[in-house]
Amino acid sequence: MIRIRFFVTDITSWEAIGEIHAELFADVWPTTTIAEVSALVDPALLVEVEADAIVTVDR
C-alpha cells in the first residue's frame, strides 16, 4: 500500500478514521489524505476509500 485517500461527508470524523488507519497500516504508513466532500454517490455512505498499491511478482 503506497497511498490511501479518504473522502468523508463529515470532516469531524477524521480522528476515528485516523485511529482505524493506524490499526490497519501501523507497519506501512502509506501517504494518506482525508478530504471532506459534500456528498457521496449513495446518501447512506459516510466514507469512501481509494487505495493504491504496488504489487511485485517474483519470477
C-alpha positions as CSV (number, residue, x, y, z in Angstrom):
1,M,0.0,0.0,0.0
2,I,1.5,3.3,-1.0
3,R,-1.4,5.8,-0.9
4,I,-4.8,6.0,0.7
5,R,-7.4,8.7,0.2
6,F,-10.5,9.0,2.4
7,F,-13.4,11.1,1.2
8,V,-15.7,11.9,4.1
9,T,-19.0,13.7,4.4
10,D,-18.2,15.0,7.9
11,I,-14.5,16.1,8.4
12,T,-15.0,16.0,12.2
13,S,-14.8,12.2,11.9
14,W,-11.1,12.5,11.0
15,E,-9.9,11.2,14.4
16,A,-11.9,8.0,14.2
17,I,-10.7,7.4,10.7
18,G,-7.1,8.1,11.8
19,E,-7.4,5.5,14.6
20,I,-8.6,2.8,12.3
21,H,-6.0,3.7,9.7
22,A,-3.3,3.4,12.4
23,E,-4.5,-0.1,13.4
24,L,-4.6,-1.4,9.8
25,F,-1.4,0.2,8.5
26,A,0.8,0.5,11.5
27,D,3.7,-1.3,9.8
28,V,3.3,0.5,6.4
29,W,2.2,4.1,6.9
30,P,1.2,5.0,3.3
31,T,0.7,8.6,2.2
32,T,-2.8,9.5,3.4
33,T,-5.3,12.2,2.5
34,I,-8.6,12.9,4.2
35,A,-10.9,15.2,2.3
36,E,-14.4,16.4,3.1
37,V,-16.9,16.2,0.2
38,S,-20.5,17.5,0.1
39,A,-21.9,14.1,-0.7
40,L,-21.1,10.6,-1.9
41,V,-22.9,8.6,-4.6
42,D,-25.2,6.9,-2.0
43,P,-26.6,9.3,0.7
44,A,-26.2,6.4,3.2
45,L,-22.4,6.4,2.7
46,L,-20.2,8.4,5.1
47,V,-16.7,7.4,3.9
48,E,-15.2,6.4,0.6
49,V,-11.7,4.9,0.5
50,E,-9.4,4.9,-2.5
51,A,-6.2,3.0,-2.2
52,D,-3.1,2.5,-4.4
53,A,-0.6,-0.4,-4.0
54,I,2.4,-1.7,-5.8
55,V,2.4,-5.5,-6.4
56,T,5.6,-7.2,-7.5
57,V,5.8,-10.7,-9.0
58,D,8.9,-12.8,-8.4
59,R,9.9,-14.8,-11.5
